[in-house]
Amino acid sequence: MRELTSGRVHLREWRDDDAPFVLDMCSRWEVQRWVGAAPRVLGGLGDARATIARWRGHDDGLRGVWSIRRRDDGAPLGTLLLIGILASGAELPLQPSGETEIGWYLHPDAWGHGYATEAARLVLDHGFAGGLDTIIAVTYPENVASQSVCTRLGMRHEGLTDRYYNMTCELFTATA
Ligand SMILES: CC(C)(COP(=O)(O)OP(=O)(O)OC[C@H]1O[C@@H](n2cnc3c(N)ncnc32)[C@H](O)[C@@H]1OP(=O)(O)O)[C@@H](O)C(=O)NCCC(=O)NCCS
């Protein structure tokens, strides 16, 4: 997967030895409560390794899941996802909608510095340069912090939707 670098952040693939950081970030309810349709915290290093394997499985050459690092010292900050989004439906497992979503979550120690927005800007530009026309983001209706990232990125707020994940979400779109 393509490594991406801006002024303060460096994005690279997830590696097995990142498991302790993933566990530290994803065992916190203040992070995980906003992640996915059925939020849960990770319970141990085995869970973290499985999460990393799942993230790596999203790599299709353009899309994928990146580890966000601070550029100057390589410190891990969080994760940045550019992946296919699943459509709502009666059939389980849910099926791909054909659309691409961007998502982010950072370790709480890294909140409040603009790192999520900086990393997401890199990945939006990468996705559009790679030929994507539209990239969407969905958030829980109460997730003001993530909606603020969407707004800082210049994404358009489309209101509530139930089109994805069998959930009601706030929908944001960015177009090339
Ligand atoms: C969503 C999440 C990534 C947002 O993180 P964040 O740090 O608030 O977002 P940004 O990276 O855009 O940083 C913006 C903040 O950094 C501040 N900041 C400080 N220095 C900055 C700089 N040099 N440049 C830009 N912003 C800076 C901004 O003022 C802003 O703070 P404020 O909201 O108090 O005004 C984080 O809250 C999180 O991980 N939440 C849990 C998981 C989650 O909800 N994921 C999204 C699921 S949809």
The ligand as a MOL file (V3000), in Angstrom:
LIG
                    3D

  0  0  0     0  0            999 V3000
M  V30 BEGIN CTAB
M  V30 COUNTS 48 50 0 0 0
M  V30 BEGIN ATOM
M  V30 1 C -12.9360 11.6770 15.7990 0
M  V30 2 C -11.5370 12.0000 16.2850 0
M  V30 3 C -10.5000 11.2880 15.4280 0
M  V30 4 C -11.3400 13.5110 16.1700 0
M  V30 5 O -10.0680 13.8560 16.6800 0
M  V30 6 P -9.6570 15.4080 16.8510 0
M  V30 7 O -8.3100 15.4170 17.3950 0
M  V30 8 O -10.7580 16.1390 17.5640 0
M  V30 9 O -9.7240 15.9290 15.3520 0
M  V30 10 P -8.6340 16.7320 14.5270 0
M  V30 11 O -7.4770 15.8850 14.2370 0
M  V30 12 O -9.3360 17.3320 13.3730 0
M  V30 13 O -8.1800 17.8490 15.5380 0
M  V30 14 C -8.9630 18.9930 15.6960 0
M  V30 15 C -8.6830 19.5870 17.0410 0
M  V30 16 O -7.2760 19.8370 17.1370 0
M  V30 17 C -7.0820 21.2230 17.4500 0
M  V30 18 N -5.7570 21.6100 16.9310 0
M  V30 19 C -4.6960 21.8380 17.7140 0
M  V30 20 N -3.6270 22.0990 16.9730 0
M  V30 21 C -4.0200 22.0200 15.6790 0
M  V30 22 C -3.3410 22.2080 14.4380 0
M  V30 23 N -2.0390 22.5100 14.3840 0
M  V30 24 N -4.0280 22.0340 13.2950 0
M  V30 25 C -5.3560 21.7380 13.3240 0
M  V30 26 N -6.0520 21.5620 14.4860 0
M  V30 27 C -5.3690 21.7100 15.6450 0
M  V30 28 C -8.2940 21.9090 16.8680 0
M  V30 29 O -8.5390 23.1530 17.4590 0
M  V30 30 C -9.3820 20.9100 17.2210 0
M  V30 31 O -9.7110 20.9660 18.6020 0
M  V30 32 P -11.1910 21.3680 19.0880 0
M  V30 33 O -12.1500 20.3380 18.5200 0
M  V30 34 O -11.0870 21.3070 20.5700 0
M  V30 35 O -11.4340 22.7100 18.5160 0
M  V30 36 C -11.3510 11.5820 17.7650 0
M  V30 37 O -12.2900 12.2870 18.5480 0
M  V30 38 C -11.5630 10.0860 17.9800 0
M  V30 39 O -10.6830 9.2940 17.7200 0
M  V30 40 N -12.7590 9.7300 18.4830 0
M  V30 41 C -13.0950 8.3240 18.8040 0
M  V30 42 C -13.3160 7.4900 17.5470 0
M  V30 43 C -14.3000 8.0940 16.5770 0
M  V30 44 O -15.2560 8.7270 16.9520 0
M  V30 45 N -14.0520 7.8710 15.2850 0
M  V30 46 C -14.9290 8.3360 14.2520 0
M  V30 47 C -15.9980 7.3610 13.9450 0
M  V30 48 S -17.1230 8.0060 12.7080 0
M  V30 END ATOM
M  V30 BEGIN BOND
M  V30 1 1 1 2
M  V30 2 1 2 3
M  V30 3 1 2 4
M  V30 4 1 2 36
M  V30 5 1 4 5
M  V30 6 1 5 6
M  V30 7 2 6 7
M  V30 8 1 6 8
M  V30 9 1 6 9
M  V30 10 1 9 10
M  V30 11 2 10 11
M  V30 12 1 10 12
M  V30 13 1 10 13
M  V30 14 1 13 14
M  V30 15 1 14 15
M  V30 16 1 15 16
M  V30 17 1 15 30
M  V30 18 1 16 17
M  V30 19 1 17 18
M  V30 20 1 17 28
M  V30 21 1 18 19
M  V30 22 1 18 27
M  V30 23 2 19 20
M  V30 24 1 20 21
M  V30 25 1 21 22
M  V30 26 2 21 27
M  V30 27 1 22 23
M  V30 28 2 22 24
M  V30 29 1 24 25
M  V30 30 2 25 26
M  V30 31 1 26 27
M  V30 32 1 28 29
M  V30 33 1 28 30
M  V30 34 1 30 31
M  V30 35 1 31 32
M  V30 36 2 32 33
M  V30 37 1 32 34
M  V30 38 1 32 35
M  V30 39 1 36 37
M  V30 40 1 36 38
M  V30 41 2 38 39
M  V30 42 1 38 40
M  V30 43 1 40 41
M  V30 44 1 41 42
M  V30 45 1 42 43
M  V30 46 2 43 44
M  V30 47 1 43 45
M  V30 48 1 45 46
M  V30 49 1 46 47
M  V30 50 1 47 48
M  V30 END BOND
M  V30 END CTAB
M  END
